[in-house]
């Protein structure tokens, strides 16, 4: 079999949409669920699928449609893992932007492009299986989102800047868990992964898809090869899931290591801060002790100065006393000589005592000592 049943079914549905406008409902149903608004297809511009490839997994389907809002929608199913696939998505959207504007037209005629990728390999690294990307301009300082002016809204018939730029949807159908169908979009992704529609599915377009798929008759060999293909998808999804869990474990281990290192660093910082605080207190204590010592030294210097002054005063007093004593001695000698002269002139001791105003006994003593 040259194609996987998965892609035969999807390609079959697209081909019938191309042949019969009434069957737009299938693709319109999917886009309505994905974009969250009613989508009406005006025209399918191109549809291609690789033919007669050597391996089932190398088939892809590319669809370009235009809706009644004059927007272009690219739908691509990709089975082959490509490291530069993000660049391919950008290139595809950019190519449509440039191809569908006539020469000489003003830039206002650039059409909105919506790129939808259904990938059967784990594109990029992430936990989800559906991603949506739009263009926003955020203020570097104010943190606000750049919006259209009133005149631009009226002129372009758009409310936001991101409505002008391409937007991107990535559906990682290969890693989708078909046991966890939660909403209508999951029903479509279940269909893309398994090629089946459950009886209780109610997403727009799936009923018609189921009716078409029921008409597809497969040989026993085709069914075996389809089951083998689905099993390969499961193994691939399991492998991606295992790698994803390993990456998550590695990230968790790295985070735990970083947290421990951070905790250790914080403790070291805390210890350093305490040591710094202790050092500051010791320095403050030393400064106070030094200040106290300086005051004590100043006090000692003042006391020494005071002692020196006291000693100087004492010396002066001693000198004055010595001088007074010397004077007194001189006076005493002079008094003794006066007493002796008066005694020599014939005056009696009582008379001398009365004259010099001293006791008579002291006069008699002087006279007795000098004989």
Helices and strands as residue ranges (DSSP letters): H 5-19, G 21-23, H 24-35, E 41-49, G 56-58, E 61-67, E 72-78, H 85-99, G 107-109, E 113-119, E 130-133, H 150-156, G 161-163, E 167-172, G 173-175, H 184-194, H 206-214, H 220-344, H 349-356, H 360-370
